[in-house]
């Protein structure tokens, strides 16, 4: 019973992560379409595109954090050495991706 409950929680966190990423995608697409329909050119267009990229990147980072939380919750269900190695690998990969994505967002906002 307890393990089944944790599996449902992990699934709910995964669904939340997907929802956050999809919302970020929609917001970013809206920003892109708006910049296209306003007929922005030159620096205004680049600034608008940078804002859309930063927006999506922020949502993507939040979604990745939720996915890590779901993986940790799943591993609590089956704490075997193999599961811990898989979890460590996933967390490491997602942390590296998040680090470089965050760095790119900060550089884009500074420019």
Secondary structure, DSSP 8 states (H G I E B T S, - for coil): -HHHHHHHHHHHHHHHHHHHHHHHHHHHHHHHHHHHHTT--HHHHHHHHHHHHHHHHHHHHHHHHHHHHHHHHHHHH---HHHHHHHHHHHHHHHHHHHHHHHHHHHHHH-
